[in-house]
Amino acid sequence: MNKGKTKLTRQDAERLFEGLPPSNAKVSSRPENPFGPAASDVVKRVEDESALWKDSLITLPIAIELPAGYASVARLREAVTRAWRVKWVRETKDEVVADFPDGWTAVRPKSGPIELRDPSGVVRGVFGWAKDAELRILPRYLIESQANSSNGLGSVLIRDRGNGRILERSSTWSARTGVNHPDWPRLEAWLDQRYPDHHDPLRYWDDCEENLRG
């Protein structure tokens, strides 16, 4: 009786493991990444998206140099919002963080002020490194001084900063520079006639004009 019960018990136990592979069967190996390739792809995508989001944020000084025609920093910020499609994210006592369209960057050269550049690489504004720094937004058309190393004299010219072209230049080389150059008033009058709002740094740029119309 005892042997019969034992035999039946062994048979019942063997039935429990019917259909399972024998002990020497090869078990499938684990993937090299325990989380699987799909999980790593998701992590990488999240990291890439996070980097893109952070790249669009630029920290600027709280102070802005007011161009002619703007009564306050608040009014200028409103104009910047429309012309550049900028969103003001947060501000502190000394700085303001702005969310710029794709491609805008703040570049810190080895010397000189930090340059705020648009997607084409044109410098649209400059500001210093100190806490009391001030953002200066640059216009498209500027009168520049040009020195002649051979005679030590200077000239002035009008540059279209949107494409780098020289639109007009003085015919006089003088020891006087900047606004003291004898041809400076003539070039200023030339700009006033053709681009009456050339002192406004948010005018005549292609993106500004398109955004202001839209």
C-alpha positions in Angstrom: 0.0 0.0 0.0 2.8 2.4 0.9 4.6 1.6 -2.4 1.4 2.2 -4.4 0.7 5.5 -2.8 4.3 6.6 -3.5 4.1 5.5 -7.2 0.8 7.5 -7.6 2.3 10.5 -5.9 5.4 10.5 -8.2 3.1 10.2 -11.3 1.0 13.1 -10.1 4.1 15.2 -9.5 5.5 14.4 -13.0 2.1 15.6 -14.5 2.7 19.0 -12.9 5.8 19.6 -15.1 4.3 18.2 -18.4 5.0 20.6 -21.3 8.0 22.3 -19.6 11.4 22.1 -21.4 14.0 19.7 -20.0 16.5 21.0 -17.6 19.2 21.2 -20.3 17.1 23.3 -22.7 18.7 26.6 -23.9 17.1 29.7 -22.2 16.8 32.8 -24.4 19.5 35.4 -23.5 18.6 38.8 -22.0 19.0 41.9 -24.2 22.2 43.9 -23.6 20.1 46.8 -22.2 18.0 45.4 -19.3 15.3 48.0 -20.1 15.2 47.2 -23.8 16.0 49.4 -26.7 12.6 51.1 -26.6 13.2 52.6 -23.2 16.6 54.0 -24.1 15.2 55.6 -27.2 12.5 57.3 -25.1 15.1 58.6 -22.6 17.3 60.0 -25.4 14.3 61.7 -27.0 13.3 63.3 -23.7 16.9 64.5 -23.2 17.0 66.0 -26.7 13.7 67.8 -26.3 14.8 69.1 -22.9 18.0 70.5 -24.5 16.0 72.2 -27.3 13.7 73.8 -24.8 16.6 75.1 -22.7 18.3 76.5 -25.8 15.4 78.8 -26.5 15.8 80.6 -23.1 18.1 83.5 -22.9 18.9 85.6 -19.8 19.1 89.3 -20.4 19.7 92.3 -18.2 16.6 93.8 -16.6 17.6 97.2 -17.9 17.2 98.2 -21.5 18.5 101.3 -23.3 15.5 103.2 -24.5 15.7 104.2 -28.2 14.0 107.4 -29.3 10.2 107.0 -29.4 9.9 104.6 -26.5 8.6 106.2 -23.3 9.4 103.3 -20.9 11.0 99.9 -20.6 7.5 98.4 -20.4 6.6 99.9 -23.8 9.8 98.7 -25.4 9.2 95.1 -24.0 5.7 95.1 -25.5 7.2 96.1 -28.9 9.9 93.4 -28.6 7.2 90.8 -27.9 5.5 91.7 -31.1 8.5 92.2 -33.3 10.7 89.3 -32.1 7.9 87.0 -30.9 9.6 86.8 -27.5 7.9 85.6 -24.3 9.1 87.0 -21.0 9.3 84.0 -18.7 10.5 85.4 -15.3 12.6 88.2 -13.9 14.7 89.0 -10.8 16.1 92.3 -9.6 19.0 92.2 -12.1 17.9 89.8 -14.9 15.0 88.7 -17.0 14.7 85.3 -18.8 13.1 85.4 -22.2 11.9 82.5 -24.5 13.1 83.3 -28.0 12.2 81.7 -31.3 14.3 78.9 -32.5 17.8 79.9 -33.6 18.4 82.9 -31.4 21.5 82.7 -29.2 23.5 84.8 -26.8 27.2 84.5 -27.6 29.9 85.6 -25.2 33.1 86.5 -27.1 36.6 86.4 -25.6 36.4 90.2 -25.2 33.6 92.8 -25.5 29.9 92.6 -24.7 27.7 89.5 -25.0 26.1 89.4 -28.4 22.4 88.6 -28.9 22.2 87.0 -32.4 19.3 86.1 -34.6 19.0 82.7 -36.5 21.1 84.1 -39.4 23.9 85.1 -37.0 23.4 88.9 -37.2 24.0 90.7 -33.9 20.7 92.3 -32.9 21.7 93.4 -29.4 24.6 93.7 -27.0 24.9 93.7 -23.2 27.6 93.6 -20.6 28.5 91.0 -18.0 28.0 93.0 -14.8 24.8 93.0 -12.7 24.0 96.6 -13.7 24.4 95.8 -17.4 22.0 97.2 -19.9 20.7 95.6 -23.1 21.2 97.8 -26.2 19.1 96.7 -29.2 20.8 97.6 -32.5 19.1 99.1 -35.5 19.5 97.6 -39.0 21.2 100.7 -40.5 24.2 102.2 -38.8 26.7 104.9 -39.5 30.2 103.5 -38.8 33.6 105.0 -38.6 36.4 103.6 -40.8 40.0 104.2 -40.1 42.8 104.3 -42.7 45.9 102.8 -41.3 48.2 104.3 -44.0 47.4 108.0 -43.3 45.8 107.8 -39.8 42.6 109.5 -41.0 39.1 108.3 -40.8 36.0 108.0 -42.9 32.3 107.2 -42.2 29.9 104.8 -44.0 26.4 103.5 -43.8 26.1 99.7 -43.4 23.0 97.5 -43.8 23.6 95.1 -41.0 20.9 92.8 -42.4 23.2 91.7 -45.2 26.5 93.5 -44.6 26.3 95.8 -47.6 27.7 99.3 -47.6 25.0 101.7 -48.8 26.8 105.0 -48.7 30.2 106.3 -47.7 31.9 109.6 -47.2 34.3 111.0 -49.7 36.3 112.9 -47.0 39.1 111.4 -44.9 39.4 113.4 -41.7 41.2 113.3 -38.4 37.8 113.9 -36.7 35.9 110.7 -36.0 32.4 109.6 -35.1 29.7 112.3 -35.1 32.4 114.9 -35.4 33.4 113.7 -38.9 32.5 116.4 -41.5 30.4 113.9 -43.5 28.4 112.5 -40.6 25.5 115.0 -41.0 25.3 114.2 -44.8 25.1 110.5 -44.1 22.5 111.1 -41.3 20.4 113.1 -43.8 20.7 110.3 -46.4 19.3 107.8 -43.9 16.6 110.1 -42.7 15.3 110.5 -46.3 15.3 106.8 -47.2 14.7 105.2 -43.9 12.9 107.7 -41.7 12.5 105.3 -38.8 16.1 104.0 -38.9 16.7 105.0 -35.2 14.0 102.4 -34.2 15.9 99.1 -33.7 12.7 97.1 -34.3 12.0 98.5 -37.8 13.1 97.4 -41.3 14.3 94.0 -40.2 12.5 91.3 -42.3 11.3 89.3 -39.3 10.2 92.4 -37.4 8.2 93.8 -40.3 6.6 90.4 -40.9 5.7 89.9 -37.3 4.3 93.5 -36.9 2.0 92.9 -39.9 0.9 89.6 -38.6 
